[in-house]
Amino acid sequence: MDVRCRFLVTVCSLLLIARSDGSPFTDCIQSKGKAGFYEGSIDSTESGVKCMNWSDVPGVIERYPGKGLGGHSFCRNPDGRIRPWCFFPNTRGRMDWGYCDCKQVFVPVRLSGGPSAYEGRVEVFHAGQWGTVCDDQWDDNDAEVVCRQLGLGGIAKAWVGAYFGAGSGRVLLDEVSCTGNELSIEQCPKTAWGEHNCDHTEDAGVSCIPLTDGAVRLVGGVKGYEGRLEVHYRGQWGTVCDTGWTQTNTQVVCRQLGFRSGESVSAGRFGVAAGPILLGDVRCIGKEPTVTQCSWRGWFKHNCTHNQDVAIVCNSQRSRDRVPTSVPVRLVGGENEREGRVEILVGGQWGTVCDDGWTDRDAEVVCRQLGYSGLAKARVMAYFGEGEGPIHTDNVKCTGGELSLIDCIKQPFGTHNCRHSEDAGVICNYGLQKDSPEVKEAVGSMCGLRPSHTRQKRIIGGENSLRGGWPWQAAVRLRGSQADGRLVCGATLISSCWILTAAHCFKRYGNSTGLYKVRVGDYHSLVPEEYEDEYGVEKIVLHPRYRSDSNDYDLALVRVSGHRAHRGVPGHCVTLSRSVLPACLPMRREKVPKGIANCYITGWGDTGRAYSRTLQQASISMLSKRQCEQRYSDQFTSRMLCAGSSHDNHRVDSCRGDSGGPLVCERPSGSWVVYGVTSWGHACRLQDAPGVYTKVSAFMPWIRKVIGK
């Protein structure tokens, strides 16, 4: 463990990630408190570049007095960012900045001998070798920690007595007694490494299988292939009534569990259950992939007692190498039935497809299998949100002519090296709906119009927005810093040629127009969108009364450079469409209507876990001037608004990375107005620290003067 990464605040969110070389590590993300500043001795960025001496960066020490900067090159977070950072010279000899390499390495853990990647015998790596864990005191709290360390969701279940088979090698740990809150099994109370009084018949195991309705398990048996049949439904397990139960039903269940065959045995052989009876009168024909695809009366409908629970013994020889001749496919998380995250049904569970090598040819096969014949587009990096079930396959290789996705899968199901942030998706019949010249002419004279989406709220406390749902959302990015250009701030498109953002966005790099570009029509920051476009910056105008040592007058206007086709055409810079439209500006001194409930903040900022690749949205409540003044005293001026949520269990806030982004509310007429620009706040998602926004209506005369309206 890298003990150099010492944070003064101990509340850290540790996110399990997997290095490309297979060794696990976690990022320690610091929460901001009164003394929440990093004071360790890390002096290099994540990419391995050595940091510059802080004293070699003009003005930075004066800008952040008392924040630990000085004649050294150690990483710091003087601006209160989640992670420490530093300046460094890039390959062009210019100054750049980056986050630092502050990682904590935990003892590697793996699951062996299980039927899937989500369950098995627990093995840990220590002193150059893998070994098992003894099951003395082993319970569900220990399983919870193991599942968390492996990054697996679902319900954590502990298994004892070498349930997944006896291991080999050394027994490395014994008497593990986790509370369930630890981030690694290494942090739990336990014996010293290698000290135990066990043999491999006592090897501990866990299951962390993501649960879906219709999942099945066998309970009460000595081995994993026998027991009382239980089905999962809406967060609970229940039994199955044996009325009308046949050998064909048993074959379907065993096949769903990954076994070749099986037989039913007398009720009560594996004990009497105490929970609900979920299924009755089940009738299968034998070809169903899951028992819930058979005929049955309905959930909870039966006329049985637990003395009639179905009990099964499956053939212990697994059929995991058997590949089905076809596989059901569905699309999840899209805005319509033609798009979404690709999920396939394997072994009775819906799961995702990893995007390694995922191309338009793979998308073409998926769309063909679903009955679409138009242009197909592949989407990667969880474009339609992260799935929750297993990841069934990886490295799909289609030529484009196959009739089913199964024809493109060349490796056993469950084999992958991915996380759900790499879930593959598709858009079928891509580009059928184009804006006509009449539509383009109409939208050019409108503001504040949104597509008619019904789903609404992730920044801190929110959720993924819908693609094209906030057409005025823009982003100010650095040129050439990264492949996609480092995000500097959010912004709001207010006309074809102007965006509105915060003045403090230009504090770090200055206001030279050549450093920046403006992106509009974006949704997923690493995936090109149909209406996405980038423009140069022609002019940056900070409010003349803004000062870098103050939060007041925090407003800036940026004029974008039009494409060649628009040059010389007054008022034509950004190409407008259904997905790229300006927000309406408020009238001078216009107040947010009292009692208005439809206000939103949007951006690619902090989601509580990390910075988002997908545009986020969150519904937010406007607070009164008196409430804001009570919280921030004389720091809050008449040129500011504040907003947040007062509910402890669902805090919503605009946070780091959303600076400069819009706070918009819907007028009774249906148009959306940008009332605020994200400016500052003392912390993220704290009940007594609402976000503060520059009040746009207070600056309307200046805005009109600058943009010429």
C-alpha positions in Angstrom: 0.0 0.0 0.0 1.4 3.4 -1.0 1.5 5.1 2.4 2.7 8.3 0.8 -0.9 9.1 -0.2 -1.9 10.6 3.1 -5.1 12.7 3.1 -6.1 14.8 6.1 -9.7 13.8 5.5 -10.2 10.1 5.9 -13.6 9.9 4.2 -12.5 8.5 0.8 -14.5 6.8 -1.9 -12.3 4.0 -3.3 -13.3 2.8 -6.7 -12.0 -0.6 -7.7 -10.4 -0.6 -11.1 -8.4 -3.1 -13.0 -5.0 -2.2 -14.5 -4.2 -3.4 -18.0 -1.7 -5.8 -16.4 -4.4 -7.4 -14.2 -3.3 -6.0 -10.9 -6.1 -4.3 -9.0 -5.8 -0.9 -7.5 -8.1 1.9 -6.2 -8.2 5.6 -6.6 -8.5 7.4 -3.3 -10.8 10.3 -3.8 -10.8 12.9 -1.1 -13.8 14.6 0.2 -13.4 18.3 0.8 -13.5 19.6 4.4 -12.0 22.4 6.4 -8.6 20.9 6.3 -9.2 18.7 3.2 -5.9 19.3 1.4 -3.4 16.6 0.3 0.0 16.8 2.0 1.8 13.8 0.7 5.0 13.5 -1.3 3.8 12.2 -4.7 5.5 14.3 -7.4 4.4 12.8 -10.7 1.2 12.7 -12.7 -0.8 9.6 -13.7 1.1 9.5 -17.0 4.5 9.4 -15.1 5.6 12.9 -15.9 7.5 14.8 -13.1 5.7 17.8 -11.7 7.1 21.3 -11.9 8.2 23.2 -8.9 5.3 25.4 -7.7 7.6 28.4 -7.4 8.3 28.1 -11.1 4.6 28.8 -11.9 4.0 32.6 -11.9 1.3 33.8 -9.5 0.1 30.4 -8.3 1.5 30.6 -4.8 0.0 34.1 -4.4 -3.4 32.9 -5.7 -3.6 30.1 -3.1 -1.9 31.4 0.0 -1.7 29.0 3.0 -2.5 25.9 0.8 0.8 24.1 1.1 2.4 25.5 -2.1 6.1 26.6 -2.1 9.5 25.6 -3.2 8.7 22.0 -3.9 7.1 19.9 -6.7 4.8 17.7 -4.6 1.2 17.3 -5.8 -1.4 19.4 -4.1 -5.1 20.4 -4.4 -5.1 24.0 -3.3 -8.4 24.7 -5.2 -10.3 22.0 -3.4 -10.4 19.6 -6.3 -11.2 16.0 -5.4 -7.8 14.7 -6.4 -4.3 16.4 -6.0 -2.7 17.7 -9.2 0.3 19.6 -10.4 1.7 21.6 -13.4 4.2 19.9 -15.7 5.9 20.8 -19.0 4.2 19.0 -22.0 6.0 17.6 -25.1 5.7 21.0 -26.8 7.5 22.7 -23.9 4.3 24.5 -22.8 2.9 24.3 -19.3 0.1 21.8 -18.7 -1.5 20.2 -15.6 -2.6 16.7 -14.7 -3.9 14.6 -11.8 -1.4 12.8 -9.7 -0.6 9.1 -9.3 -2.1 8.5 -5.9 -3.1 4.8 -5.7 -3.5 2.2 -3.0 -2.8 -1.4 -3.9 -4.8 -4.1 -2.1 -4.0 -7.8 -1.8 -5.3 -9.4 -5.0 -8.4 -11.6 -4.7 -10.0 -14.0 -7.2 -12.9 -16.5 -7.3 -12.1 -20.0 -8.5 -14.1 -23.2 -9.1 -17.5 -21.4 -9.5 -19.9 -21.8 -12.4 -19.4 -18.1 -13.4 -17.2 -15.1 -12.8 -19.5 -14.0 -10.0 -19.1 -16.9 -7.6 -16.5 -19.3 -6.4 -13.8 -20.3 -3.9 -12.1 -17.2 -2.4 -8.4 -17.1 -3.1 -5.9 -14.4 -2.1 -2.4 -13.6 -3.4 0.4 -13.3 -0.8 4.1 -13.7 -0.8 4.2 -14.7 -4.4 1.5 -17.4 -4.3 -2.3 -17.9 -4.4 -4.0 -19.6 -1.4 -7.4 -20.2 0.1 -9.3 -18.8 3.1 -10.6 -21.0 5.9 -14.3 -20.8 6.6 -14.0 -20.4 10.4 -16.4 -17.4 11.3 -17.0 -16.9 7.5 -20.3 -15.1 7.0 -22.2 -12.8 4.6 -20.3 -9.7 5.9 -17.0 -11.3 4.7 -18.7 -12.1 1.4 -19.8 -8.4 1.1 -16.2 -7.2 1.4 -14.9 -9.7 -1.1 -17.6 -8.8 -3.7 -16.9 -5.1 -3.1 -13.2 -5.6 -3.6 -13.9 -7.4 -6.9 -16.2 -4.7 -8.0 -19.2 -7.1 -8.2 -22.8 -6.1 -7.3 -25.7 -8.3 -6.4 -26.4 -9.9 -3.1 -23.3 -11.2 -1.4 -23.6 -14.7 0.0 -21.0 -16.7 2.0 -20.4 -20.4 1.4 -18.5 -22.8 3.6 -17.3 -26.4 3.5 -15.5 -26.1 0.2 -18.9 -25.4 -1.5 -17.1 -24.6 -4.8 -14.6 -27.5 -4.4 -11.4 -27.9 -2.5 -8.5 -25.7 -3.4 -4.8 -26.5 -3.5 -1.7 -24.9 -2.2 -1.6 -23.1 1.2 -4.5 -21.9 3.4 -3.4 -18.3 3.8 -6.1 -16.8 6.1 -8.4 -17.9 8.9 -11.0 -16.4 11.3 -11.7 -13.5 9.0 -14.3 -11.3 10.8 -15.3 -8.3 8.5 -17.9 -5.8 9.6 -19.0 -5.5 5.9 -17.8 -1.9 5.5 -14.2 -2.6 4.7 -12.8 -2.0 1.2 -10.5 -5.0 1.2 -10.3 -8.4 2.9 -6.9 -7.3 4.1 -8.5 -4.6 6.3 -10.7 -7.1 8.2 -9.7 -8.7 11.6 -8.0 -12.1 10.9 -5.2 -14.3 11.9 -1.6 -13.7 10.7 -0.8 -14.8 7.2 -0.4 -18.6 7.1 -1.8 -19.3 10.6 -4.8 -21.6 10.6 -6.1 -24.9 11.9 -7.9 -26.0 8.7 -7.7 -28.1 5.6 -9.1 -27.5 2.1 -12.4 -29.1 3.0 -13.1 -25.9 4.9 -12.3 -23.5 2.0 -14.5 -20.4 2.0 -16.5 -19.2 -1.0 -18.8 -16.4 -2.0 -21.4 -15.6 -4.7 -21.9 -12.1 -5.9 -24.3 -12.8 -8.8 -26.3 -9.8 -10.0 -29.9 -10.8 -9.4 -32.6 -10.5 -12.0 -36.2 -11.6 -11.8 -36.4 -15.3 -12.7 -32.9 -16.2 -11.5 -32.8 -19.6 -9.8 -30.7 -21.3 -7.1 -30.6 -24.6 -5.2 -30.7 -24.3 -1.4 -30.1 -26.7 1.5 -28.0 -29.3 -0.3 -24.5 -30.4 0.5 -23.2 -29.6 -3.0 -24.0 -26.8 -5.3 -25.9 -29.0 -7.8 -28.6 -30.1 -5.4 -31.2 -28.5 -3.2 -34.6 -26.9 -2.8 -35.4 -24.9 -5.9 -35.8 -21.1 -5.3 -36.6 -18.4 -7.8 -35.8 -14.7 -7.4 -38.4 -12.0 -7.8 -38.3 -8.3 -6.9 -35.6 -8.6 -4.3 -36.7 -11.8 -2.6 -36.2 -15.6 -3.0 -39.1 -18.0 -2.9 -39.9 -21.6 -3.6 -41.8 -23.4 -6.4 -44.8 -25.6 -5.8 -44.5 -29.2 -7.1 -48.1 -29.4 -8.4 -47.8 -30.7 -11.9 -44.0 -30.6 -11.8 -42.4 -32.9 -14.5 -39.0 -34.2 -15.4 -39.0 -31.8 -18.4 -39.3 -28.9 -15.9 -36.3 -30.3 -14.0 -34.2 -30.4 -17.2 -35.0 -26.8 -17.9 -33.9 -25.7 -14.4 -30.7 -27.8 -14.5 -29.8 -26.4 -17.9 -30.5 -22.8 -16.6 -28.0 -23.5 -13.8 -25.4 -24.8 -16.2 -25.8 -28.5 -15.7 -26.6 -31.1 -18.4 -29.5 -32.9 -16.7 -31.1 -33.7 -13.4 -34.0 -35.3 -11.5 -36.5 -34.2 -9.0 -36.5 -35.7 -5.5 -39.0 -35.9 -2.7 -40.1 -32.6 -1.1 -38.5 -31.9 2.2 -35.3 -33.7 1.5 -33.4 -30.4 1.7 -35.4 -28.9 4.6 -38.6 -26.8 4.8 -38.5 -23.2 3.6 -39.9 -20.2 5.4 -40.3 -17.6 2.7 -42.9 -17.1 0.0 -44.0 -19.6 -2.6 -43.5 -17.8 -5.9 -44.5 -20.2 -8.6 -47.1 -22.9 -9.1 -48.4 -25.1 -11.9 -45.2 -24.7 -14.0 -45.4 -26.5 -17.3 -42.3 -26.6 -19.7 -42.0 -28.1 -23.1 -38.2 -28.5 -22.7 -36.8 -25.9 -25.1 -37.1 -22.9 -22.7 -33.8 -21.3 -21.7 -35.3 -20.4 -18.2 -38.0 -21.7 -16.0 -39.9 -18.4 -16.0 -40.3 -18.8 -19.8 -42.4 -21.8 -19.2 -46.2 -21.7 -18.6 -47.2 -20.9 -15.0 -50.1 -19.3 -13.1 -48.4 -16.1 -12.1 -46.2 -14.8 -9.3 -47.5 -15.9 -5.8 -50.4 -17.9 -7.4 -50.5 -21.4 -6.0 -52.5 -23.7 -3.6 -49.5 -25.3 -1.9 -47.6 -25.4 1.4 -43.8 -25.6 1.9 -44.2 -29.4 2.3 -44.7 -29.4 -1.5 -41.6 -27.4 -2.5 -39.7 -28.6 -5.6 -36.4 -30.2 -4.8 -33.8 -31.1 -7.5 -30.5 -33.0 -7.9 -28.7 -32.0 -11.1 -26.0 -34.0 -12.8 -22.8 -32.8 -11.3 -21.1 -32.6 -14.7 -21.5 -29.1 -15.9 -22.3 -28.1 -19.5 -20.5 -24.7 -19.4 -18.7 -25.5 -22.7 -21.9 -26.0 -24.6 -22.6 -23.0 -26.9 -26.2 -22.4 -27.9 -27.2 -22.2 -31.6 -28.9 -18.9 -31.1 -29.0 -16.2 -28.4 -31.8 -13.8 -27.6 -30.8 -10.1 -28.0 -32.4 -6.9 -26.6 -31.6 -3.2 -26.5 -31.8 -1.4 -23.2 -31.4 2.2 -22.1 -32.1 3.9 -25.4 -34.6 6.7 -26.1 -36.6 4.4 -28.4 -36.8 0.7 -29.4 -34.2 1.2 -32.2 -31.2 1.9 -29.9 -29.7 0.9 -26.6 -27.2 -1.1 -24.7 -26.8 -4.6 -26.2 -27.8 -7.4 -23.9 -28.0 -11.1 -24.5 -29.7 -14.0 -22.6 -27.3 -16.7 -21.5 -27.9 -19.3 -18.8 -31.2 -17.6 -17.8 -29.6 -14.2 -17.2 -29.5 -11.1 -19.3 -26.0 -9.7 -19.6 -24.0 -7.2 -21.6 -21.3 -7.3 -24.3 -17.9 -5.8 -23.9 -17.0 -3.2 -26.5 -13.4 -4.5 -27.2 -13.3 -4.5 -31.0 -16.9 -3.4 -31.3 -17.6 -1.9 -34.7 -20.4 -1.0 -37.1 -20.3 -4.5 -38.5 -21.2 -6.0 -35.2 -24.0 -3.4 -34.8 -25.2 -4.4 -38.3 -25.7 -8.0 -37.2 -27.4 -7.0 -34.0 -29.8 -4.8 -35.9 -30.5 -7.4 -38.5 -31.2 -10.0 -35.8 -33.8 -7.5 -34.3 -35.4 -6.9 -37.7 -33.9 -3.6 -38.8 -32.5 -3.1 -42.3 -31.3 0.5 -42.2 -27.8 1.9 -41.4 -26.4 0.6 -38.1 -24.0 2.4 -35.8 -21.9 1.0 -33.0 -21.6 2.8 -29.7 -19.0 2.0 -27.0 -18.0 3.0 -23.4 -21.5 2.5 -21.9 -23.0 5.1 -24.2 -26.5 4.0 -23.1 -25.5 3.6 -19.4 -23.8 0.8 -17.5 -25.5 -2.6 -17.2 -25.9 -4.4 -13.9 -25.9 -8.1 -14.8 -23.0 -10.3 -15.9 -20.8 -9.4 -18.9 -21.4 -12.4 -21.1 -18.9 -12.0 -23.9 -16.0 -9.9 -25.3 -14.0 -9.5 -28.6 -17.0 -10.0 -30.9 -15.9 -10.3 -34.5 -18.6 -9.9 -37.1 -18.0 -9.6 -40.8 -21.5 -7.9 -41.2 -23.1 -10.8 -43.1 -24.1 -13.0 -40.1 -27.7 -13.6 -39.3 -27.2 -13.7 -35.5 -24.7 -12.3 -33.0 -24.0 -15.9 -31.8 -22.2 -16.5 -35.2 -19.7 -13.8 -34.2 -18.8 -15.0 -30.7 -15.6 -17.0 -30.8 -14.9 -17.5 -27.1 -16.7 -19.1 -24.1 -19.4 -17.1 -22.4 -18.1 -15.3 -19.3 -14.6 -14.8 -20.7 -13.7 -11.1 -20.7 -11.4 -8.4 -19.2 -14.0 -5.6 -19.0 -16.1 -3.6 -16.7 -19.6 -2.3 -17.3 -18.1 1.1 -18.3 -17.2 -0.7 -21.5 -20.7 -2.0 -22.4 -21.4 -2.0 -26.1 -24.5 -0.5 -27.7 -26.0 0.1 -31.1 -28.3 2.5 -33.0 -30.4 0.9 -35.7 -31.9 2.7 -38.7 -29.4 5.5 -37.9 -29.9 8.9 -39.4 -33.4 8.3 -40.8 -34.8 11.5 -39.1 -32.9 14.5 -40.6 -33.7 18.1 -40.2 -35.4 19.5 -43.3 -34.5 23.0 -44.6 -37.9 24.2 -43.2 -37.0 22.9 -39.8 -33.5 24.4 -39.9 -35.0 27.8 -40.8 -37.6 27.5 -38.0 -35.1 26.6 -35.2 -32.9 29.5 -36.2 -35.5 31.9 -34.8 -36.4 30.0 -31.7 -34.9 29.7 -28.2 -35.5 27.5 -25.2 -37.1 24.6 -27.0 -36.5 21.0 -25.9 -37.4 17.7 -27.6 -40.4 16.2 -25.9 -38.7 13.7 -23.6 -40.6 12.3 -20.7 -37.7 11.1 -18.5 -36.2 13.8 -16.5 -32.6 14.2 -13.4 -27.0 13.1 -12.5 -24.7 15.6 -11.5 -24.4 15.0 -7.8 -27.7 13.2 -7.0 -29.0 13.2 -10.6 -28.9 10.8 -13.6 -27.9 10.5 -17.3 -29.7 13.0 -19.5 -31.2 12.0 -22.8 -29.3 12.6 -26.0 -30.3 16.0 -27.5 -32.4 16.7 -24.4 -30.5 19.9 -23.5 -29.7 21.5 -26.9 -28.1 24.6 -25.5 -25.5 22.7 -23.5 -22.0 23.6 -24.7 -18.5 22.8 -23.4 -15.3 24.9 -23.4 -12.3 22.6 -24.0 -8.6 23.0 -24.3 -7.1 22.5 -27.7 -4.8 19.4 -28.1 -4.4 18.6 -24.4 -5.9 15.2 -24.8 -7.5 13.2 -27.7 -10.8 14.7 -26.9 -9.6 18.0 -25.5 -9.6 18.5 -21.7 -12.9 19.8 -20.4 -12.5 23.3 -18.9 -16.1 24.3 -18.2 -19.7 23.9 -19.2 -21.4 26.7 -21.0 -24.8 27.7 -22.5 -25.5 28.5 -26.1 -27.5 31.8 -26.1 -27.3 32.6 -29.9 -25.7 31.2 -33.0 -22.5 33.0 -32.2 -22.3 33.4 -28.5 -22.1 31.2 -25.4 -22.4 32.2 -21.8 -20.1 30.7 -19.1 -18.3 31.7 -15.9 -15.4 34.1 -15.8 -13.4 32.0 -13.3 -13.2 29.3 -16.1 -10.3 31.3 -17.6 -8.4 31.8 -14.4 -6.0 28.9 -14.8 -5.0 29.2 -18.4 -5.8 32.8 -19.2 -8.1 34.2 -21.9 -6.1 33.7 -25.0 -8.6 32.6 -27.7 -6.1 30.2 -29.3 -6.1 27.9 -26.2 -9.8 26.9 -26.4 -12.5 25.4 -28.6 -16.2 25.1 -28.1 -18.2 21.9 -28.5 -21.9 21.8 -29.1 -24.4 18.9 -29.6 -22.3 16.6 -27.3 -23.7 13.8 -25.2 -21.0 11.2 -24.6 -17.7 13.1 -24.4 -15.7 10.4 -26.2 -18.2 9.4 -28.8 -19.0 11.6 -31.9 -22.7 12.5 -32.1 -24.8 13.1 -35.2 -25.2 16.8 -34.5 -21.9 17.3 -32.5 -19.6 20.0 -33.8 -16.6 22.0 -32.6 -15.8 25.7 -33.3 -12.9 27.9 -32.7 -13.0 30.9 -30.3 -13.0 34.4 -31.8 -13.4 36.5 -28.6 -13.5 36.0 -24.8 -15.2 38.8 -22.9 -14.9 38.7 -19.1 -17.2 41.0 -17.1 -15.2 44.2 -16.5 -15.8 44.1 -12.7 -14.8 40.4 -12.3 -11.7 39.9 -10.1 -9.9 36.5 -9.7 -9.9 36.8 -5.9 -13.7 37.2 -5.7 -16.8 35.2 -6.7 -18.8 38.2 -7.7 -19.5 39.3 -11.3 -18.5 35.7 -12.3 -19.7 35.8 -15.9 -18.0 35.6 -19.3 -19.2 35.7 -22.9 -17.4 33.7 -25.7 -17.9 34.4 -29.4 -17.3 31.3 -31.5 -15.8 31.3 -35.0 -18.2 30.1 -37.7 -17.3 27.5 -40.3 -16.2 28.7 -43.7 -19.7 28.3 -45.1 -21.0 30.8 -42.6 -18.1 33.3 -42.8 -19.3 36.7 -43.8 -23.0 35.9 -43.0 -24.0 38.0 -40.0 -25.3 36.1 -37.0 -24.5 32.6 -38.5 -21.7 30.8 -36.6 -23.1 27.5 -35.1 -25.2 25.3 -37.2 -28.6 25.0 -35.4 -30.7 21.9 -35.4 -33.2 20.0 -33.2 -30.2 19.0 -31.0 -28.4 22.4 -31.1 -30.5 25.4 -30.0 -29.9 28.4 -27.8 -31.6 28.8 -24.4 -33.7 31.9 -23.9 -32.2 34.8 -21.9 -34.2 36.3 -19.1 -35.5 39.8 -19.1 -33.7 42.4 -17.1 -34.3 41.8 -13.4 -36.5 38.9 -14.1 -36.9 36.6 -11.1 -37.4 32.9 -11.2 -41.2 32.5 -10.7 -42.1 31.5 -7.2 -43.1 27.9 -6.8 -41.6 26.8 -10.1 -40.7 23.2 -9.9 -39.0 22.6 -13.3 -35.4 23.8 -12.9 -32.4 21.8 -13.9 -28.6 21.8 -13.9 -26.6 20.0 -16.5 -23.0 19.1 -17.1 -20.2 16.5 -17.3 -19.1 17.0 -13.7 -18.8 15.0 -10.5 -21.4 12.2 -10.1 -20.3 11.3 -6.6 -18.0 8.6 -8.0 -16.0 10.2 -10.8 -16.4 12.6 -13.6 -19.0 11.6 -16.1 -18.4 10.9 -19.8 -22.2 11.2 -20.4 -24.1 14.5 -20.0 -25.8 14.6 -16.6 -28.9 16.3 -15.5 -30.5 17.0 -12.1 -33.7 18.6 -10.9 -32.9 21.3 -8.4 -34.8 23.6 -6.0 -34.3 27.4 -6.0 -33.6 28.8 -2.5 -34.8 32.2 -1.2 -32.4 35.1 -1.0 -32.8 35.0 2.8 -31.8 31.3 2.9 -28.7 32.0 0.8 -27.6 35.0 2.9 -28.0 32.9 6.1 -25.7 30.3 4.7 -23.1 32.5 3.0 -23.4 35.8 4.8 -21.7 38.7 3.0 -20.2 36.4 0.4 -23.6 36.2 -1.2 -24.5 39.3 -3.3 -27.6 40.5 -5.2 -25.9 39.2 -8.4 -26.1 35.6 -7.2 -28.7 32.8 -6.9 -28.3 29.6 -4.8 -30.0 26.3 -5.2 -29.9 22.8 -3.9 -32.0 20.2 -2.1 -32.8 20.0 1.6 -33.4 16.3 1.7 -30.7 14.3 3.5 -31.4 11.2 1.6 -31.3 12.7 -1.9 -28.8 15.5 -2.1 -28.6 17.2 -5.5 -25.9 19.7 -6.4 -23.8 21.1 -9.2 -20.2 20.2 -8.5 -16.7 20.3 -9.7 -16.5 20.1 -13.5 -19.9 21.8 -14.0 -18.5 25.3 -13.6 -19.9 27.7 -16.1 -22.8 25.3 -17.0 -26.4 26.3 -17.1 -29.1 26.4 -14.5 -32.3 26.6 -16.6 -36.0 26.7 -15.6 -39.1 26.3 -17.7 -41.5 29.2 -18.1 -45.2 28.6 -18.0 -45.2 29.1 -21.8 -42.9 26.1 -22.2 -39.7 27.8 -23.1 -36.5 27.3 -21.1 -34.6 30.2 -19.7 -31.0 30.3 -18.4 -31.4 32.0 -15.0 -28.0 31.0 -13.6 -24.4 30.1 -14.5 -22.7 27.7 -12.1 -20.2 29.7 -10.1 -19.1 28.4 -6.7 -19.9 26.6 -3.5 -18.2 25.4 -0.3 -18.6 21.7 -0.9 -20.4 19.1 -3.0 -23.7 17.7 -1.8 -23.6 19.0 1.7 -26.9 20.0 3.2 -25.8 23.4 4.4 -23.7 24.3 1.3 -26.0 24.8 -1.7 -24.5 25.6 -5.0 -24.2 29.3 -6.0 -24.9 30.6 -9.4 -24.4 33.9 -11.2 -27.8 35.6 -11.7 -28.0 36.1 -15.4 -30.9 38.6 -15.2 -28.7 41.0 -13.2 -26.3 41.3 -16.2 -28.8 41.6 -19.1 -27.8 45.2 -20.1 -24.1 44.1 -20.3 -24.9 40.9 -22.2 -27.1 42.8 -24.7 -24.4 45.4 -25.2 -21.6 42.8 -25.8 -23.5 40.5 -28.2 -25.2 43.3 -30.0 -28.9 42.6 -29.2 
